[in-house]
Amino acid sequence: MNRQFLEACSQGDVNRCKILVEENTNILFSVTPHRNNCLHIAAMLGYEEFAKVAWSVCPSLFSGTNKDGETPLITALMAANVKLASDMLTAASERLRPDIEGGKPLNKMLLKVDGRGNNALHHALRNDFDELAVWLLDIEPGLSEHVNKIEESPMHMAARKGFSEVVERLLKIPNSPDSVPGKDSALHFAVAAGHKDIIEKLLNKGRPKLAHHRNEDGYTPLICAVSNNSLEIVKIFLRHNPNLAYDKSEATGDKSEETGEESGETGDESGETGPTGLTPFLAAALYGFVPIAKEILRTCPDSAYITDDDSQNALHIAINSEKLQFVEFILSTPQLHRLINQDDVDGNLPLHSAAILCNSQILRSLLNHKGQDYSARTATGNNAVDTVMAAENEMKTLKWSESFTLVSSKIPSIWRDSAGDEAKYMIKQKAIEEVKSLTERYISNTSLVAALLATITFAAAFTLPGGFSSDPSDAGVPIFARTAAFQAFVISDTIAMCSSLAVAFLCILATWEDLDYLLHYRKITTTLMWSAYATTAVAFGTGLFTVISPKSFWLAILILVLSCILPFLSKIIGDWPKIMVRLRVGRHFRSDLVPNI
C-alpha cells in the first residue's frame, strides 16, 4: 500500500481515495505489511462512508484477511462498531452472490476464523451484539459449530452472557457444540452466571445430557449450583430430574496430576486435597448450605446417606469443613441421625474427625447428643481421647485443653485420671523442646515492662504531688506529708519500684535452659510484675487524689476508684478466654491442662 493511499485510508478521506482509485484501480487491493486492506483500516477507525465507497467499488475486500486472520467484518466487531458491522453484513449479503460453480463467497467469508480461533459469531457475542448474532446464524448456521482455541463454542458464550434468544436459535441447530470433555459446559456457564431461563431451555429443549457433564473439577452443573449457594437453580435441576441428586463428582486426571505436583513442591501442608465423590448433598455439607440440603433431603431423602470416595458421610464433611450450623442441622434432624455413628474407610466416626480438629464447639454438640457412641474406636484402635492427644501441633492451646476436657469427661472414670496425667506429661515434654525460645521470650517481655515501671515510679518519687514546703521551719518537707493519701502514695510507689527493680534483676539470672527453673522464674516474676503494676496504679490514683481532693473531692474519688480497679479489670480481660472455658466445661475443668507457658 503506497503512502498516499495509506494516508487517505487513515484519515477517512473519501474524495482523495476516489482520485487515487481513478488513477489506479488496483490500488484498492493493496495491503499494509500486516496485510490489512483499506476496508480493514476503515473498520478499525470507524470510517463508515469510506468503507461504503470501498466495498461498493470492490466487494471482494470483504473476504480479505490480515495476518491475524481477521476479515473486515471481524475487525468491525472487535472495534465494537455494531452499526458498521451491520452495514457490512447487509452489503456483503447483497454483493457476494453465489458464483457459477455453486460457491457461496458470503458463507465462506463468514466462516473464516482469526488467529485465536474466533469467527464472526464469537466476536458478536463477546461484544454483546445478540441481535446481530441471531442474524449471522440465520445466514450461516455453520458458525455455531466452531470451537475457539480456549475451547469455547458460541453456545458457551451465549449461555454465559445470558442471551436467551441466541441460545434458543442454537438449540435448533443439532450440531452446535455445547460441551468439551473435562471442561465447563454451556450449562455450567449458565449456572455460574445464574441465568435460570437458559438453564431451563438447555435442560428441557434437547440438551438434558448436559446435566451429567463434569467439568475440570469433576463437578456436575448441579454440584456447581450447590457450591454457588443458588437454591432456586438447585430447585430447577431437581424438578427436571430428581435423580441428579445421586450423581457424584469425579476426580479428573489433570487435577490429580496437578495436585501431585503441588504437593511435591510445597510439602505435606498443601498436599491435602478436598473430598472426591461428592453428591449435591455432600457438597452442601462441604460449604455449609443448610437450605439447599433441606431441599435435596425433601426431594431425594436417601441421597443424604451416600458417602464420598473415602466413605465419609455428610456429617464427616461438615465437621472437616468446620460448618457448625450444618452439623447442628444434622444432629437436630431425626432422619439423619444414622450419620452420627457411621464410620469412614479408616474407621473414624464424625466424633473422631472433630477430635482431630480439636473443634470444641462441634465436639460439644456431638457429645451432648444422646445417640453418640463415646467409646467408639478407629481402625487403629484409638478412641476420641487418643485422637485429641495425637494432635500435638494444637497442644498448649486453649482449644486443645477444652477439647481434651470435653472428650475425657465422657470416658469411664477408671482411666480418666491416667489420660489426664498422660496429657500433662505430653504438654511438659512439648515445653521442654521449646524451653530455649520460651526463656528468651519471657526475659525480653518482662525486662522491658519492668524497666518501664521502674523508670516511672523512680521519677514519681522525686516529683512528689503538691511539691515541697517553703516554710523555713519545714524546709524540704512535702506539703502533704501528713495526709493519709500522700502516705499511701509513698508506700505504693516504693513497693512498685522495688518490685519492678527485682524483676529487672531476675531477668539477668534467667539464663538456664531448664523447664523447672523457667516455671519457677515465671511464677516469681509474674507475682512481682502484678504487684508493681497494681501499686503503680494505686500510686497514680493516690497522688492525684492528694492534690485534687481539696478543691474537687468527687473528681478525686472518681480518679482513685478507676485507678484501683484497673488491675482487677486487666486480670479479668487477660484471663477471659480461660474463664469462658471454665464456664463452658463446668465441673470438669482442669486448670493443670490449661497452657501456662
C-alpha positions in Angstrom: 0.0 0.0 0.0 1.6 3.3 -1.1 1.9 6.2 1.3 -0.7 8.5 -0.3 -3.4 5.8 -0.2 -2.5 4.8 3.3 -2.9 8.4 4.4 -6.2 8.7 2.7 -7.4 5.5 4.4 -6.1 6.6 7.8 -7.9 9.9 7.6 -11.1 8.6 6.0 -10.6 11.0 3.1 -13.2 9.7 0.6 -12.5 12.3 -2.2 -8.8 11.7 -2.2 -9.5 8.0 -2.2 -11.7 8.3 -5.3 -9.0 10.3 -7.1 -6.4 7.7 -6.3 -8.7 4.8 -7.4 -9.4 6.6 -10.7 -5.7 6.8 -11.3 -5.1 3.2 -10.4 -8.0 0.8 -9.8 -5.7 -1.9 -8.4 -4.7 0.3 -5.5 -7.8 -1.0 -3.7 -6.2 -4.4 -3.5 -3.0 -3.1 -1.8 -2.4 -4.0 1.8 -0.2 -2.9 4.7 2.7 -5.0 6.0 0.2 -6.6 8.4 -2.0 -7.4 5.4 -4.8 -5.0 6.3 -6.6 -3.7 3.3 -8.4 -0.4 3.1 -11.7 -1.9 4.4 -9.8 -3.3 7.5 -8.5 0.2 8.2 -11.9 1.8 7.8 -13.4 -0.8 10.1 -10.7 -0.2 12.7 -11.1 3.6 12.7 -14.9 3.7 12.2 -14.9 5.5 8.8 -18.4 4.3 7.6 -18.6 6.5 4.5 -15.1 5.5 3.4 -16.0 1.8 4.0 -19.1 2.1 1.9 -17.2 3.6 -1.0 -14.6 0.9 -0.8 -16.9 -2.1 -0.8 -19.2 -0.6 -3.5 -16.2 -0.4 -5.8 -14.6 -3.7 -4.7 -16.9 -6.2 -2.9 -14.0 -8.8 -2.8 -12.5 -6.7 0.0 -15.0 -8.4 2.4 -13.1 -11.7 2.0 -9.6 -10.3 2.7 -7.8 -11.4 5.8 -4.9 -9.8 7.6 -2.0 -11.6 9.4 -4.3 -12.2 12.4 -6.8 -14.0 10.2 -9.4 -11.2 10.6 -11.8 -10.2 7.9 -13.1 -6.6 7.8 -16.3 -7.8 9.4 -14.4 -9.3 12.4 -12.3 -6.1 12.6 -15.5 -4.0 12.9 -16.9 -6.4 15.5 -13.7 -6.2 17.5 -13.9 -2.4 17.4 -17.4 -2.8 18.9 -19.0 -0.8 16.0 -22.3 -2.6 15.6 -23.7 -0.2 13.0 -20.7 -0.6 10.7 -20.7 -4.4 11.2 -24.5 -4.5 10.4 -24.0 -2.4 7.3 -21.1 -4.6 6.2 -23.2 -7.7 6.6 -26.1 -6.2 4.6 -23.8 -5.1 1.8 -21.9 -8.4 1.8 -25.3 -10.3 1.6 -26.2 -8.2 -1.5 -22.9 -8.1 -3.3 -21.3 -11.5 -2.5 -23.5 -13.6 -4.7 -23.0 -17.4 -5.4 -20.7 -17.9 -8.4 -21.3 -20.0 -11.4 -19.6 -23.1 -9.9 -22.1 -23.0 -7.0 -19.7 -21.5 -4.5 -21.0 -19.2 -1.7 -18.5 -16.4 -1.1 -20.6 -14.9 1.6 -20.7 -18.1 3.6 -17.0 -18.7 3.1 -16.3 -15.2 4.3 -18.4 -15.6 7.4 -16.9 -19.0 8.3 -13.3 -17.6 8.4 -11.7 -17.6 11.8 -9.0 -15.4 13.3 -5.7 -16.5 14.8 -7.4 -17.1 18.2 -10.0 -19.4 16.6 -12.9 -17.0 16.8 -15.3 -16.4 14.0 -17.7 -13.5 13.5 -20.3 -15.1 15.7 -17.8 -15.4 18.6 -17.0 -11.7 18.3 -20.6 -10.6 18.0 -21.4 -12.5 21.2 -18.3 -11.2 23.0 -19.4 -7.6 22.3 -23.0 -8.2 23.4 -24.4 -7.9 19.8 -27.1 -10.6 20.4 -29.4 -9.4 17.6 -26.5 -9.4 15.1 -25.6 -12.9 16.3 -29.1 -14.2 15.5 -28.8 -12.6 12.1 -25.5 -14.3 11.5 -27.0 -17.7 12.4 -29.8 -17.1 10.0 -27.4 -16.6 7.2 -24.9 -19.3 8.1 -25.9 -21.9 10.8 -22.4 -23.4 10.5 -21.0 -20.6 12.5 -22.4 -22.3 15.6 -20.2 -25.4 15.1 -16.8 -23.8 15.6 -14.9 -24.0 18.9 -12.1 -21.5 19.5 -8.6 -22.1 21.0 -9.8 -21.8 24.5 -12.5 -24.4 23.8 -15.5 -22.1 23.8 -18.3 -22.6 21.4 -20.9 -19.9 20.6 -23.3 -21.9 22.8 -20.9 -21.5 25.7 -20.6 -17.7 25.2 -24.4 -17.2 24.7 -25.1 -19.2 27.9 -22.6 -17.2 29.9 -23.8 -13.9 28.6 -27.5 -14.7 29.1 -28.6 -14.3 25.5 -31.8 -16.4 25.7 -32.8 -15.8 22.0 -29.4 -16.8 20.7 -29.4 -20.0 22.9 -32.9 -20.7 21.5 -31.6 -20.4 18.0 -28.5 -22.5 18.7 -30.6 -25.3 20.2 -32.4 -25.7 16.8 -29.0 -26.5 15.2 -28.3 -30.2 16.0 -24.5 -29.9 15.6 -23.9 -26.8 17.7 -21.4 -27.9 20.3 -22.4 -27.3 24.0 -19.6 -29.1 25.8 -15.9 -30.2 25.7 -14.7 -33.2 27.7 -13.3 -32.2 31.0 -14.3 -28.6 30.7 -17.3 -26.4 31.7 -20.3 -27.0 29.5 -22.7 -24.3 28.4 -24.9 -25.4 31.3 -22.0 -24.9 33.8 -21.7 -21.4 32.4 -25.4 -20.6 32.8 -25.3 -21.9 36.3 -22.3 -19.8 37.2 -23.9 -16.7 35.8 -27.3 -17.5 37.4 -29.3 -17.4 34.1 -32.4 -19.5 35.1 -34.2 -19.2 31.8 -31.2 -20.5 29.9 -30.8 -23.4 32.3 -34.4 -24.4 31.8 -34.0 -24.1 28.0 -30.9 -26.3 28.0 -32.5 -28.9 30.2 -35.9 -29.1 28.6 -35.1 -28.5 24.9 -32.9 -31.3 23.7 -29.8 -31.0 25.8 -30.6 -32.9 29.1 -27.3 -34.8 28.9 -25.5 -31.6 29.9 -26.9 -32.2 33.4 -24.5 -35.1 33.8 -21.4 -33.5 32.2 -18.5 -32.9 34.6 -16.0 -30.0 34.4 -12.3 -29.9 35.1 -13.1 -30.2 38.9 -15.3 -33.2 38.2 -18.4 -31.3 39.2 -21.8 -31.6 37.6 -23.8 -28.4 37.0 -26.0 -29.2 40.0 -23.0 -29.5 42.3 -21.8 -26.2 40.9 -25.2 -24.7 41.7 -24.8 -26.0 45.2 -21.3 -24.6 45.6 -22.7 -21.2 44.5 -25.5 -21.4 47.1 -28.1 -21.0 44.3 -31.2 -22.5 45.9 -33.6 -21.6 43.1 -31.3 -23.1 40.5 -31.0 -26.3 42.6 -34.8 -26.5 42.6 -34.8 -26.2 38.8 -32.5 -29.2 38.4 -34.4 -31.3 41.0 -37.7 -30.6 39.2 -36.2 -31.5 35.9 -34.7 -34.8 37.1 -34.6 -35.8 40.9 -32.0 -38.5 40.0 -29.4 -35.8 39.5 -29.1 -35.7 43.3 -27.3 -39.0 43.1 -24.7 -38.0 40.6 -21.2 -37.9 42.2 -18.3 -35.6 41.3 -15.3 -37.4 39.8 -11.6 -36.7 40.2 -10.1 -35.8 36.8 -6.7 -37.0 35.7 -5.4 -33.5 35.1 -6.5 -32.4 38.5 -4.8 -35.3 40.2 -1.5 -34.7 38.4 -1.6 -31.0 39.2 -2.3 -31.8 42.9 0.6 -34.2 42.9 3.0 -31.7 41.5 1.8 -29.1 44.1 2.2 -31.4 47.0 5.7 -32.4 45.8 6.7 -28.8 45.7 5.2 -27.4 48.8 5.2 -30.3 51.2 2.5 -32.0 53.3 0.6 -28.9 54.2 -0.6 -28.2 50.7 -0.7 -31.8 49.7 -4.1 -32.2 51.3 -7.0 -32.2 48.9 -10.7 -31.8 49.3 -13.1 -34.7 49.3 -13.8 -36.5 46.0 -17.0 -38.4 45.0 -19.3 -35.6 46.2 -23.0 -35.7 45.7 -25.0 -32.5 45.8 -26.0 -33.2 49.4 -22.3 -33.7 50.4 -21.4 -30.5 48.5 -24.0 -28.7 50.6 -22.3 -30.1 53.7 -18.9 -29.1 52.5 -20.0 -25.4 52.0 -22.4 -25.4 54.9 -25.6 -24.5 53.0 -28.4 -25.8 55.1 -31.4 -24.5 53.0 -30.1 -26.4 49.9 -29.5 -29.5 52.0 -33.2 -29.3 53.2 -34.4 -29.0 49.6 -32.4 -32.1 48.5 -33.5 -34.0 51.5 -37.1 -33.2 50.8 -36.8 -34.3 47.2 -34.5 -37.3 47.5 -34.3 -38.4 51.1 -32.0 -41.3 50.7 -29.4 -39.3 48.8 -28.3 -37.9 52.2 -26.9 -41.3 53.1 -24.5 -41.6 50.2 -20.8 -41.3 51.1 -17.8 -39.9 49.2 -14.9 -41.9 47.9 -13.4 -42.2 51.4 -16.7 -43.4 52.8 -17.2 -40.1 54.6 -20.8 -39.0 55.1 -22.2 -35.5 55.2 -21.5 -35.2 58.9 -17.8 -36.1 58.4 -17.5 -33.5 55.6 -19.4 -30.7 57.5 -17.1 -31.3 60.5 -13.9 -31.3 58.4 -15.1 -28.0 56.9 -16.0 -26.8 60.4 -19.5 -25.9 59.4 -21.1 -25.8 62.9 -24.6 -24.8 61.6 -24.7 -27.7 59.2 -23.5 -30.1 62.0 -26.3 -28.9 64.2 -28.8 -29.3 61.4 -27.9 -32.9 61.0 -28.0 -33.5 64.8 -31.4 -31.9 65.0 -32.9 -33.9 62.1 -34.0 -37.4 63.2 -34.0 -38.5 59.6 -30.2 -38.0 59.6 -29.2 -39.5 63.0 -27.9 -42.6 61.3 -24.9 -40.5 60.2 -23.7 -39.8 63.7 -22.1 -43.2 64.4 -21.2 -44.1 60.7 -17.5 -44.7 60.2 -15.4 -43.9 57.2 -12.8 -46.0 55.4 -10.4 -45.6 58.3 -13.0 -46.4 61.0 -13.3 -42.7 62.0 -16.7 -41.6 63.3 -17.6 -37.9 62.9 -16.7 -37.6 66.6 -13.1 -38.6 65.7 -13.0 -36.1 62.9 -14.0 -33.3 65.3 -11.4 -34.6 67.8 -8.6 -34.4 65.1 -9.5 -30.7 64.5 -9.9 -30.0 68.3 -13.0 -28.1 67.5 -14.6 -27.7 70.9 -17.9 -26.3 69.6 -18.6 -29.2 67.3 -17.3 -31.7 69.9 -19.7 -30.3 72.5 -22.7 -30.6 70.1 -21.7 -34.2 69.3 -21.1 -35.2 72.9 -24.4 -33.7 74.0 -26.3 -35.9 71.5 -27.9 -38.8 73.2 -27.2 -41.2 70.3 -23.4 -40.5 70.2 -21.1 -43.5 70.8 -18.4 -42.0 73.0 -16.3 -45.1 73.3 -16.0 -46.0 69.6 -12.5 -46.8 68.2 -10.9 -46.2 64.9 -9.3 -48.9 62.7 -6.1 -48.2 64.6 -7.7 -48.7 68.0 -7.8 -45.1 69.0 -10.8 -43.5 70.8 -11.7 -39.8 70.8 -9.3 -39.0 73.7 -6.4 -40.7 71.9 -7.3 -38.7 68.8 -7.2 -35.4 70.6 -3.9 -36.3 72.3 -2.4 -37.1 68.9 -3.0 -33.5 67.8 0.5 -32.4 69.0 0.5 -29.2 67.0 -2.5 -28.0 68.9 -1.1 -28.7 72.3 -0.7 -25.7 74.7 -3.7 -24.0 73.1 -7.0 -23.3 74.9 -9.0 -25.1 72.2 -6.9 -28.3 72.7 -7.3 -28.1 76.5 -11.1 -27.6 76.2 -11.4 -30.4 73.6 -9.4 -32.8 75.8 -11.6 -31.9 78.8 -14.8 -32.4 76.9 -13.9 -35.9 75.5 -12.2 -37.1 78.6 -15.3 -36.2 80.7 -17.2 -38.8 78.7 -14.8 -41.8 79.1 -15.0 -44.2 82.0 -13.7 -42.7 85.3 -11.5 -45.7 85.9 -8.9 -44.4 83.4 -9.9 -40.8 83.1 -7.1 -39.7 85.6 -4.4 -41.7 83.7 -5.4 -40.0 80.5 -5.1 -36.6 82.2 -1.7 -37.5 83.6 -0.5 -38.6 80.2 -1.8 -35.3 78.7 0.1 -33.3 81.3 3.3 -35.3 80.6 2.9 -34.6 76.8 2.4 -30.9 77.4 5.5 -30.8 79.6 7.6 -32.6 77.0 6.4 -30.2 74.4 7.5 -27.3 76.6 10.9 -28.9 77.2 11.5 -29.0 73.5 10.8 -25.2 73.3 12.4 -24.2 76.6 15.2 -22.1 75.0 12.8 -19.9 72.9 10.4 -19.6 75.8 13.1 -18.4 78.1 14.3 -15.8 75.6 10.7 -14.6 75.0 9.9 -14.2 78.7 13.2 -12.4 79.5 12.6 -10.0 76.7 9.0 -9.2 77.6 9.4 -9.0 81.4 12.6 -6.9 81.3 11.0 -4.4 79.0 7.9 -3.9 81.2 9.9 -3.9 84.4 12.3 -1.2 83.2 9.4 0.9 82.1 7.7 0.6 85.5 10.9 1.2 87.4 11.5 4.4 85.4 8.0 5.7 86.1 8.0 5.0 89.8 11.5 6.3 90.4 10.7 9.6 88.7 7.5 9.9 90.7 9.4 9.6 93.9 11.3 12.9 93.2 8.3 14.8 91.8 6.0 14.4 94.8 2.4 15.6 94.5 2.0 19.2 95.8 5.7 19.9 95.9 7.8 20.9 99.0 7.2 23.4 101.8 8.9 26.8 101.5 8.4 27.5 105.3 11.9 27.8 106.9 10.8 25.6 109.8 9.7 22.8 107.4 12.1 23.4 104.5 12.3 20.4 102.1 9.3 18.6 103.7 6.5 17.6 101.3 3.5 19.9 101.8 1.0 16.9 102.1 3.3 14.7 104.1 0.9 14.3 107.0 -2.2 13.3 104.8 -3.2 9.7 104.5 -3.4 9.9 100.7 0.1 11.1 100.4 1.4 8.4 102.7 -0.4 5.8 100.6 1.2 7.3 97.5 4.7 7.0 99.0 4.2 3.4 100.2 2.6 2.2 96.9 5.3 3.9 94.8 8.0 2.3 96.9 6.5 -1.1 96.5 6.1 -0.7 92.7 9.7 0.5 92.2 11.2 -2.3 94.4 9.1 -5.0 92.6 10.0 -3.8 89.1 13.7 -3.5 90.0 13.6 -7.0 91.4 12.1 -8.3 88.1 14.7 -6.5 86.1 17.5 -8.1 88.1 15.9 -11.5 87.9 16.0 -11.2 84.1 19.8 -11.2 84.3 19.8 -14.5 86.2 17.2 -16.3 84.0 19.6 -17.8 81.5 19.3 -21.5 82.4 17.7 -23.7 79.7 15.8 -25.7 82.3 12.0 -26.1 82.3 11.6 -26.3 86.1 13.7 -23.1 86.5 11.7 -21.4 83.8 8.4 -22.3 85.6 9.8 -21.0 88.9 11.1 -17.9 87.2 7.7 -17.2 85.6 5.8 -17.7 88.8 8.0 -15.3 90.8 8.3 -12.6 88.1 4.5 -12.8 87.3 3.7 -12.2 91.0 6.2 -9.3 91.2 5.0 -7.7 88.0 1.4 -7.8 89.1 2.5 -6.2 92.4 4.4 -3.5 90.5 1.5 -2.9 88.1 -1.2 -2.7 90.8 0.8 -0.4 93.2 1.8 1.8 90.3 -1.9 2.3 89.5 -2.6 3.0 93.2 0.3 5.4 93.4 -1.1 7.3 90.4 -4.6 7.5 91.9 -3.5 8.5 95.5 -1.1 11.1 94.0 -3.8 12.8 92.1 -6.2 12.4 95.0 -3.8 14.3 97.3 -3.7 17.4 95.1 -7.2 17.4 93.7 -9.3 16.5 96.8 -9.1 19.9 98.5 -10.8 21.6 95.5 -12.9 18.8 93.9 -13.5 15.8 96.2 -15.9 13.9 93.8 -13.3 14.1 90.9 -10.6 12.9 93.3 -12.7 9.9 94.3 -13.5 9.0 90.7 -9.8 9.0 89.7 -8.9 6.9 92.8 -11.6 4.3 92.1 -10.7 4.0 88.4 -7.0 3.6 89.3 -7.6 0.9 91.9 -10.0 -1.2 89.8 -7.7 -1.1 86.7 -5.5 -4.1 87.8 -8.6 -6.2 88.5 -10.1 -5.3 85.1 -6.8 -6.2 83.4 -6.7 -9.6 85.1 -10.3 -10.4 84.1 -9.7 -9.3 80.5 -6.4 -11.2 80.3 -7.9 -14.4 81.6 -11.3 -14.1 79.8 -10.6 -17.0 77.4 -9.8 -19.3 80.3 -12.8 -18.0 82.2 -15.1 -18.8 79.3 -13.6 -22.3 79.0 -14.2 -22.9 82.7 -17.8 -21.8 82.3 -18.4 -24.0 79.3 -16.7 -27.1 80.7 -18.1 -26.6 84.3 -17.0 -29.1 86.9 -14.8 -31.0 84.5 -12.5 -28.0 84.1 -8.8 -28.8 84.9 -6.5 -25.9 85.4 -3.5 -28.1 85.1 -4.3 -28.8 81.5 -4.6 -25.1 80.6 -1.4 -23.8 79.0 0.7 -21.9 81.5 3.9 -21.4 79.5 
